[in-house]
């Protein structure tokens, strides 16, 4: 029986080593899959962030255009108001 135990223990040890090797390979495979998915998500996130920055830049440019247009409208309105006041003043002088 002791001889049987002597042969049995190395066989069990080899089976355990083989099992551990399979577990290690499976763990490495899962880690690689997770790393690939992480890289893919990171790339997707970077593309979306770039889109947000581009949109933000576009909004800023359009906002500047609106501010310029607003300034032009205010200047034009001021000029029209000034001209109309001048004309009303002239008209009042003519009527008096």
PEBELWO-V154484 format. One record per residue. N is the residue number from 0. PHI is phi in degrees with one decimal (* if undefined). OMEGA is omega as a letter, one per 40 degrees, with the letter a starting at -180 (* if undefined). NEAR is the number of other C-alpha atoms within 12 Angstrom. Layout:
N,PHI,OMEGA,NEAR
N,PHI,OMEGA,NEAR
//
This chain:
0,*,a,7
1,-67.1,i,8
2,-64.6,i,9
3,-62.3,i,10
4,-64.7,a,11
5,-64.8,i,12
6,-83.5,a,13
7,-70.5,a,14
8,-62.8,i,14
9,-63.7,i,14
10,-64.3,i,14
11,-63.2,i,14
12,-62.2,i,14
13,-64.7,i,14
14,-62.9,i,14
15,-63.6,i,14
16,-61.4,i,14
17,-63.4,i,14
18,-63.5,i,14
19,-64.0,i,14
20,-62.7,i,14
21,-64.0,i,14
22,-64.7,i,14
23,-64.6,i,14
24,-62.0,i,14
25,-65.5,i,14
26,-64.2,i,14
27,-62.6,i,14
28,-62.1,i,14
29,-64.7,i,14
30,-63.2,i,14
31,-63.2,i,14
32,-62.6,i,14
33,-63.4,i,15
34,-63.3,i,14
35,-62.4,i,14
36,-65.5,i,14
37,-63.3,i,14
38,-63.5,i,14
39,-64.4,i,14
40,-64.5,i,14
41,-62.9,i,15
42,-63.8,i,14
43,-62.2,i,14
44,-62.3,i,14
45,-61.9,i,14
46,-63.5,a,14
47,-68.3,i,14
48,-64.4,i,14
49,-61.4,i,14
50,-63.5,i,14
51,-63.5,i,14
52,-63.4,i,14
53,-64.1,i,14
54,-65.4,i,14
55,-61.7,i,14
56,-63.5,i,14
57,-62.9,i,14
58,-62.2,i,14
59,-63.1,i,14
60,-62.6,a,14
61,-67.2,i,14
62,-63.4,i,14
63,-62.3,i,14
64,-62.8,i,14
65,-62.8,i,14
66,-62.8,i,14
67,-64.3,i,14
68,-62.8,i,15
69,-60.8,i,14
70,-63.9,i,14
71,-62.1,i,14
72,-63.7,i,15
73,-62.4,i,14
74,-63.5,i,14
75,-64.5,i,15
76,-62.9,i,16
77,-64.3,i,14
78,-64.2,i,14
79,-62.5,i,15
80,-61.7,i,15
81,-63.9,i,14
82,-64.7,a,14
83,-65.7,i,15
84,-63.7,i,15
85,-64.8,i,14
86,-67.6,i,14
87,-64.6,i,15
88,-62.3,i,14
89,-63.0,i,13
90,-64.0,i,12
91,-64.6,i,11
92,-63.5,i,10
93,-67.4,a,9
94,-75.7,a,8
95,-90.4,*,7
//
